[in-house]
Amino acid sequence: MTEASSKRRPILVVDDDPYMRTSLMDCLVSCGYAVETAIDGVDAMGKFRKGAYEMVITDIRMPKMGGLELLKGVKDQSPETPVIVITAYGTVNTAVEAMRKGATDFIMKPFSLDDLEMVVKNVLERGAEPESETAREAPGTSRPAQRQIVTADPRMAELLEFLKNIAKSRSSVLIQGESGTGKELLARLIHQHSPRKNQPFVAVNCAAIPHTLLESEMFGFEKGAFTGAAQRRIGKFELADRGTLLLDEVSEMDMPLQAKLLRVIQESEIDRLGGKDPIPVDARIIATTNSDLKTCIQEKKFREDLYYRLNVIPVRVPPLRERKGDIPVLAEHFLAKYAAENGKRKPALPGDTLAALAAYPWPGNVRELENVIERAVLVCQGSAMLPGHLALDGDGTVAGGPVTPAAAPPPFSADAPATLRDMEKNLIFSTLKQVRGNKTKASEILGISVRTMRNKLNEYKLEQGTLDLGADG
């Protein structure tokens, strides 16, 4: 079974170079994605009109129809579909033009396949995770359904109205809240209601990028600035010019880079690594964090002057346990979503199941709730989702009581091995069977990376096909 058949649709790869096209496809397939290819923009648009794709990855320079023209065609037909552009010929202006025409990200040749995997993973995660908790707009507003924020909580509704009002300003916003509460989505809401809504929204995950690379990622670099800098690369600040720059988990930025960020905010200009002249930028800064920045300041881990520059408009997102009324609304939303994606009939949520959900503290907030519901949809075989299907905390128990064999058979047999290694092995195999061998899907359910999944299977000396792992196995 491919990724498209379980959760995601295929990725459409467009390149007129057969070798590059095959290399891109092989890389993405090895990472667990379903892939279709097109030989140029005309071929790609023909396929795009007939099918649904999770993402388009396209070269810029191609015969018949180039990448920028294809980008426009894709966005005209499906504005929400992310497009990554790849080019060996592009200048800074070409990359900026692509971003302003709606490209989600870009990568320049030569690049490693690990670079491609990272870019694709980041783009898909930005569009899928509930930082992806989406909002239900007031009647009469027009927004794509996948970007709606689902809430029934009066405080959240008040917060959303506040964000729409302050969106009109240029002031920096600091969004603080626990992991999984939807901070990035609220940042996007601000952008979408601002005068900058038709300009780029660029996100930098300060926690996901190594400190040694974060500076070049943010500010860019000139050719020859350091070993391996084979060509000029523009940074996120330049890409966000006239738009919005999201600094996700800004507390993870090291102190020297914080000083440079402070100067950029004060002077509205950046210096590329290896560059001679400062470059003016106009980007509205939105920062998010799940840390207490005042504590970080006391511990000398965060600059106090930067904190005040970022905290012009402070926003606190309440955790899910403080807005219990959202739990049944979000549960129903995710239940419908994953039942549809897995081709299953949507089960009912009885009172005892709702009570178990309400009693749980949700340390992972909306993201955890979504994962729990997704897993429960796969486990549930009847017309109602029972408390035992939830397996909260991942240990076979829920707030409402233990999982019973009648409700949800445990992943281990009655004579399960006693060693931790064997239990881990059985859990992985059991999960793979539940999702018909899709390693990417199983990795998401288990909370591990696809690479870890592959390494584990290699450890167990599992030969391909032994458990009918399917197309991505």
RAPE-V518878 format. One record per residue. N is the residue number from 1. RES is the residue in three letters. SS is DSSP state (H for helix, E for strand, - for the rest). PSI is psi in whole degrees, 0 to 359 (999 if undefined). D_LAST is the distance of its C-alpha to the last C-alpha in Angstrom with 1 decimal. Layout:
{{N RES SS PSI D_LAST} {N RES SS PSI D_LAST}}
This chain:
{{1 MET - 135 8.4} {2 THR - 169 8.9} {3 GLU H 322 10.5} {4 ALA H 324 13.8} {5 SER H 345 13.6} {6 SER H 310 13.3} {7 LYS - 306 15.4} {8 ARG - 153 15.8} {9 ARG - 171 17.1} {10 PRO E 158 16.2} {11 ILE E 133 17.7} {12 LEU E 117 20.4} {13 VAL E 127 21.0} {14 VAL E 117 24.6} {15 ASP - 135 26.1} {16 ASP - 348 28.6} {17 ASP - 113 27.5} {18 PRO H 321 25.0} {19 TYR H 313 23.9} {20 MET H 319 23.4} {21 ARG H 315 21.7} {22 THR H 320 19.1} {23 SER H 316 18.7} {24 LEU H 316 18.2} {25 MET H 314 15.6} {26 ASP H 319 13.6} {27 CYS H 312 14.0} {28 LEU H 322 13.0} {29 VAL H 320 9.9} {30 SER H 339 8.8} {31 CYS - 1 9.9} {32 GLY - 8 7.8} {33 TYR - 149 10.9} {34 ALA - 140 11.9} {35 VAL E 139 14.7} {36 GLU E 155 17.9} {37 THR E 158 20.6} {38 ALA E 148 24.4} {39 ILE - 345 26.9} {40 ASP - 181 29.6} {41 GLY H 323 30.8} {42 VAL H 313 32.4} {43 ASP H 318 29.2} {44 ALA H 316 27.3} {45 MET H 325 30.0} {46 GLY H 317 30.0} {47 LYS H 323 26.3} {48 PHE H 324 26.8} {49 ARG H 333 29.7} {50 LYS H 335 27.7} {51 GLY - 176 24.4} {52 ALA - 132 23.2} {53 TYR E 145 21.3} {54 GLU E 330 20.1} {55 MET E 155 21.6} {56 VAL E 131 23.3} {57 ILE E 118 23.2} {58 THR E 144 26.2} {59 ASP E 157 28.4} {60 ILE - 310 32.0} {61 ARG - 111 34.0} {62 MET - 155 33.2} {63 PRO - 163 35.5} {64 LYS - 300 36.6} {65 MET - 120 35.2} {66 GLY - 177 34.4} {67 GLY H 323 32.0} {68 LEU H 322 34.7} {69 GLU H 321 35.8} {70 LEU H 317 32.2} {71 LEU H 314 31.9} {72 LYS H 318 35.1} {73 GLY H 318 34.0} {74 VAL H 314 30.7} {75 LYS H 326 32.7} {76 ASP H 322 35.5} {77 GLN H 324 33.1} {78 SER - 84 30.7} {79 PRO - 333 32.1} {80 GLU - 349 29.3} {81 THR - 121 26.5} {82 PRO E 144 25.8} {83 VAL E 127 26.5} {84 ILE E 128 25.8} {85 VAL E 142 28.1} {86 ILE E 133 27.7} {87 THR E 147 30.8} {88 ALA - 352 32.5} {89 TYR - 349 35.9} {90 GLY - 143 36.2} {91 THR - 180 38.9} {92 VAL H 317 39.2} {93 ASN H 324 40.9} {94 THR H 315 38.1} {95 ALA H 316 35.5} {96 VAL H 319 37.8} {97 GLU H 318 38.6} {98 ALA H 317 34.9} {99 MET H 320 34.5} {100 ARG H 338 37.7} {101 LYS - 1 36.7} {102 GLY - 1 33.7} {103 ALA - 140 30.9} {104 THR - 325 28.8} {105 ASP E 171 28.3} {106 PHE E 158 28.7} {107 ILE E 138 27.7} {108 MET E 140 29.8} {109 LYS - 146 29.1} {110 PRO - 146 28.6} {111 PHE - 157 25.8} {112 SER - 160 22.8} {113 LEU H 333 19.2} {114 ASP H 323 19.3} {115 ASP H 315 22.2} {116 LEU H 314 20.3} {117 GLU H 319 17.4} {118 MET H 316 20.1} {119 VAL H 313 22.1} {120 VAL H 315 19.4} {121 LYS H 315 18.3} {122 ASN H 318 22.1} {123 VAL H 315 23.0} {124 LEU H 323 20.4} {125 GLU H 322 21.4} {126 ARG H 326 25.0} {127 GLY H 347 24.7} {128 ALA H 327 22.6} {129 GLU - 154 23.8} {130 PRO - 11 27.1} {131 GLU - 354 28.9} {132 SER - 5 27.9} {133 GLU - 116 30.2} {134 THR - 157 32.1} {135 ALA E 144 35.8} {136 ARG - 113 37.7} {137 GLU - 162 40.5} {138 ALA - 153 44.1} {139 PRO - 141 45.0} {140 GLY - 346 45.8} {141 THR - 157 43.4} {142 SER - 112 40.8} {143 ARG - 150 37.3} {144 PRO - 141 33.8} {145 ALA H 324 32.6} {146 GLN H 351 29.5} {147 ARG H 8 31.9} {148 GLN - 147 34.2} {149 ILE E 122 34.9} {150 VAL - 112 34.9} {151 THR - 147 37.8} {152 ALA - 9 40.8} {153 ASP - 127 42.3} {154 PRO H 323 45.7} {155 ARG H 322 45.2} {156 MET H 320 42.0} {157 ALA H 320 43.8} {158 GLU H 321 46.6} {159 LEU H 318 44.3} {160 LEU H 319 42.7} {161 GLU H 321 46.2} {162 PHE H 315 47.2} {163 LEU H 322 44.3} {164 LYS H 325 45.2} {165 ASN H 315 48.7} {166 ILE H 349 48.0} {167 ALA - 333 45.6} {168 LYS - 343 48.6} {169 SER - 175 49.6} {170 ARG - 1 48.5} {171 SER - 150 48.5} {172 SER - 148 45.6} {173 VAL E 135 43.7} {174 LEU E 114 42.2} {175 ILE E 116 39.8} {176 GLN E 138 39.4} {177 GLY - 162 37.3} {178 GLU - 161 34.7} {179 SER - 135 31.0} {180 GLY - 7 29.5} {181 THR - 348 32.8} {182 GLY - 31 32.2} {183 LYS H 317 34.1} {184 GLU H 322 32.4} {185 LEU H 323 32.8} {186 LEU H 325 36.4} {187 ALA H 319 36.7} {188 ARG H 325 35.4} {189 LEU H 317 37.9} {190 ILE H 312 40.7} {191 HIS H 316 39.7} {192 GLN H 342 39.5} {193 HIS - 13 43.0} {194 SER - 166 44.5} {195 PRO - 349 46.5} {196 ARG - 9 43.5} {197 LYS - 335 41.1} {198 ASN - 6 41.0} {199 GLN - 173 40.2} {200 PRO - 145 37.0} {201 PHE E 114 35.4} {202 VAL E 128 33.7} {203 ALA E 138 31.9} {204 VAL E 120 31.6} {205 ASN E 100 29.7} {206 CYS - 338 32.0} {207 ALA - 336 29.9} {208 ALA - 343 26.7} {209 ILE - 129 28.4} {210 PRO - 146 30.0} {211 HIS H 325 33.8} {212 THR H 340 34.2} {213 LEU H 344 32.4} {214 LEU H 322 33.5} {215 GLU H 314 37.0} {216 SER H 328 35.8} {217 GLU H 321 33.3} {218 MET H 318 36.2} {219 PHE H 348 39.0} {220 GLY E 178 37.5} {221 PHE E 159 38.8} {222 GLU - 158 40.8} {223 LYS - 131 39.9} {224 GLY - 6 40.8} {225 ALA - 331 41.0} {226 PHE - 169 38.9} {227 THR - 125 37.0} {228 GLY - 351 34.0} {229 ALA - 80 35.7} {230 ALA - 342 35.7} {231 GLN - 163 36.6} {232 ARG - 142 38.0} {233 ARG E 131 35.7} {234 ILE E 147 37.0} {235 GLY - 178 36.2} {236 LYS H 327 35.5} {237 PHE H 315 39.2} {238 GLU H 322 40.1} {239 LEU H 330 37.3} {240 ALA - 5 38.6} {241 ASP - 129 42.2} {242 ARG - 359 44.1} {243 GLY - 218 41.1} {244 THR E 135 39.5} {245 LEU E 121 37.7} {246 LEU E 121 35.7} {247 LEU E 93 35.7} {248 ASP E 133 33.1} {249 GLU - 56 33.7} {250 VAL H 338 36.7} {251 SER H 344 37.8} {252 GLU H 355 35.1} {253 MET - 136 37.0} {254 ASP - 163 39.0} {255 MET H 315 42.8} {256 PRO H 321 43.6} {257 LEU H 329 41.3} {258 GLN H 321 42.9} {259 ALA H 319 46.2} {260 LYS H 323 45.0} {261 LEU H 319 43.5} {262 LEU H 317 46.9} {263 ARG H 319 48.7} {264 VAL H 316 46.5} {265 ILE H 320 47.2} {266 GLN H 319 50.9} {267 GLU H 347 51.4} {268 SER - 41 48.9} {269 GLU E 152 47.9} {270 ILE E 161 45.2} {271 ASP - 118 45.3} {272 ARG - 148 42.4} {273 LEU E 127 41.7} {274 GLY - 0 44.0} {275 GLY - 160 45.8} {276 LYS - 325 49.6} {277 ASP - 142 50.4} {278 PRO - 152 49.2} {279 ILE E 121 47.4} {280 PRO E 139 48.5} {281 VAL - 148 45.8} {282 ASP - 88 46.2} {283 ALA - 131 43.2} {284 ARG E 127 43.5} {285 ILE E 126 41.8} {286 ILE E 125 39.9} {287 ALA E 146 38.7} {288 THR E 154 36.6} {289 THR E 149 36.4} {290 ASN - 10 35.5} {291 SER - 159 38.1} {292 ASP - 104 41.8} {293 LEU H 330 43.2} {294 LYS H 323 46.7} {295 THR H 320 45.4} {296 CYS H 323 43.6} {297 ILE H 315 46.9} {298 GLN H 327 48.8} {299 GLU - 7 46.3} {300 LYS - 33 46.8} {301 LYS - 350 43.1} {302 PHE - 139 43.9} {303 ARG - 131 46.9} {304 GLU H 322 49.4} {305 ASP H 325 50.6} {306 LEU H 320 47.1} {307 TYR H 314 46.6} {308 TYR H 331 49.7} {309 ARG H 323 48.7} {310 LEU H 329 45.4} {311 ASN - 36 46.8} {312 VAL - 314 49.3} {313 ILE E 100 47.7} {314 PRO E 139 46.1} {315 VAL E 131 43.6} {316 ARG E 126 42.3} {317 VAL - 120 39.4} {318 PRO - 142 39.9} {319 PRO - 164 37.1} {320 LEU H 328 35.8} {321 ARG H 342 37.9} {322 GLU H 358 41.0} {323 ARG - 67 40.3} {324 LYS - 330 39.5} {325 GLY H 340 40.4} {326 ASP H 341 37.2} {327 ILE H 307 35.0} {328 PRO H 326 35.4} {329 VAL H 312 35.4} {330 LEU H 321 32.1} {331 ALA H 315 30.6} {332 GLU H 320 31.6} {333 HIS H 311 30.3} {334 PHE H 328 26.7} {335 LEU H 312 26.8} {336 ALA H 319 27.6} {337 LYS H 310 25.1} {338 TYR H 336 22.0} {339 ALA H 316 23.4} {340 ALA H 317 23.6} {341 GLU H 331 20.2} {342 ASN - 9 18.6} {343 GLY - 33 21.1} {344 LYS - 156 23.0} {345 ARG - 136 26.8} {346 LYS - 119 28.0} {347 PRO - 159 29.3} {348 ALA E 159 32.6} {349 LEU E 95 33.3} {350 PRO - 167 36.1} {351 GLY H 321 38.7} {352 ASP H 330 37.5} {353 THR H 317 34.0} {354 LEU H 323 35.7} {355 ALA H 320 37.9} {356 ALA H 319 35.0} {357 LEU H 318 33.5} {358 ALA H 329 37.0} {359 ALA H 342 37.7} {360 TYR - 141 34.7} {361 PRO - 347 35.5} {362 TRP - 64 32.3} {363 PRO - 333 32.1} {364 GLY - 3 29.1} {365 ASN H 216 31.1} {366 VAL H 324 29.7} {367 ARG H 318 26.3} {368 GLU H 319 26.0} {369 LEU H 316 27.5} {370 GLU H 316 24.9} {371 ASN H 320 22.0} {372 VAL H 314 23.9} {373 ILE H 319 24.5} {374 GLU H 315 20.9} {375 ARG H 319 19.8} {376 ALA H 325 22.8} {377 VAL H 321 22.1} {378 LEU H 324 18.9} {379 VAL H 322 20.8} {380 CYS - 128 24.0} {381 GLN - 353 24.6} {382 GLY - 195 28.3} {383 SER - 352 30.6} {384 ALA E 141 31.3} {385 MET E 117 29.3} {386 LEU - 161 30.9} {387 PRO H 325 31.4} {388 GLY H 339 29.1} {389 HIS H 343 26.1} {390 LEU - 319 26.5} {391 ALA - 54 25.9} {392 LEU H 149 27.5} {393 ASP H 356 27.2} {394 GLY H 13 24.0} {395 ASP - 17 26.2} {396 GLY - 6 26.6} {397 THR E 157 30.0} {398 VAL E 171 31.4} {399 ALA - 333 34.8} {400 GLY - 0 35.9} {401 GLY E 175 35.1} {402 PRO E 157 32.5} {403 VAL - 129 29.6} {404 THR - 152 30.8} {405 PRO - 326 28.9} {406 ALA - 328 30.3} {407 ALA - 311 29.0} {408 ALA - 105 25.5} {409 PRO - 134 24.3} {410 PRO - 158 23.3} {411 PRO - 350 19.8} {412 PHE - 151 21.5} {413 SER - 169 23.3} {414 ALA - 330 27.1} {415 ASP - 44 27.1} {416 ALA - 141 24.6} {417 PRO - 155 24.8} {418 ALA - 340 27.1} {419 THR - 150 25.5} {420 LEU H 323 23.8} {421 ARG H 316 21.0} {422 ASP H 323 20.3} {423 MET H 318 20.7} {424 GLU H 315 18.2} {425 LYS H 314 15.7} {426 ASN H 323 16.5} {427 LEU H 317 16.3} {428 ILE H 313 12.8} {429 PHE H 318 11.8} {430 SER H 316 14.2} {431 THR H 319 13.0} {432 LEU H 320 9.3} {433 LYS H 321 11.3} {434 GLN H 324 13.6} {435 VAL - 21 11.3} {436 ARG - 40 9.7} {437 GLY - 5 6.2} {438 ASN - 107 6.4} {439 LYS H 323 6.2} {440 THR H 315 9.1} {441 LYS H 315 11.0} {442 ALA H 321 10.8} {443 SER H 319 11.9} {444 GLU H 318 14.7} {445 ILE H 320 15.8} {446 LEU H 348 16.0} {447 GLY - 30 17.7} {448 ILE - 166 15.7} {449 SER - 161 14.2} {450 VAL H 324 10.6} {451 ARG H 319 12.0} {452 THR H 319 13.4} {453 MET H 314 10.2} {454 ARG H 318 8.8} {455 ASN H 319 12.3} {456 LYS H 316 12.6} {457 LEU H 325 9.8} {458 ASN H 322 11.6} {459 GLU H 319 14.8} {460 TYR - 1 14.1} {461 LYS - 41 13.5} {462 LEU - 119 10.5} {463 GLU - 148 9.7} {464 GLN - 133 6.6} {465 GLY - 348 7.1} {466 THR - 319 9.7} {467 LEU - 25 9.0} {468 ASP - 56 7.9} {469 LEU - 351 4.4} {470 GLY - 195 5.2} {471 ALA - 328 5.6} {472 ASP - 11 3.8} {473 GLY - 999 0.0}}
